[in-house]
Amino acid sequence: MENKYFLLNKEVECLKEELYDLLENEPWAQHDILRISKRIDSLILKFYKHD
C-alpha cells in the first residue's frame, strides 16, 4: 500500500513540475493550467478517500 502512495506522490510531483514549466513558458495558458491543477487535486483526494 505504501508503494502505491509513493508512486502517486512521485507522479503528482512530476505533473506539478510540468504545469509550472508550462505556466512559465506559456502564460496565455494560465486558465487551462489552473483547471488541470484543480482536477489533479480532486483525483488525489478521491484516491485517498477510498482507502
N, C-alpha and C positions, 0 to 999 in steps of 0.2 A: 504494500500500500504506500509506503513511504517513497518508493521509487516512482510511483505514479505522480505524486505531488512534486517531486524533484523535476521530473520531465515537464510537467505542466509549467512550473515556475521558470524553467530554463527557456521554454518556448515563448512564454509571455514576455520575458526579458528581451528576447530576440525581436519579437514583434514590436515592442516599445521602441527599441533602438531604430528599427526600420521606419517607424512612424515619425520619430523625432528627426531622423535624417531627411525624410520626405518633407516634413514641415519646414526645415531649414532651407532646403533646396527648391521647394515648390510652394511658396507661401499662399499662392492662389488656391491651393487645395485644402486650406485650413478647415473648412466646414466638413469636408468628407473625412479628413483625418480625425477630427473630434468625434464624428459619428462612429467611425470604426473603433476608436479607443473605448467609447462607451459600450459598444457591443462586446468587445473583449472582456471588459469588466463584468458585464452581465453574464457572460458564459462562465467566467471564473466563479462567480457567486453561485450559479446553478450547479456547477461541478462540486463545490464544497458542501452544498446543501444535501446532496444525495448520499453523503457518507454517514 
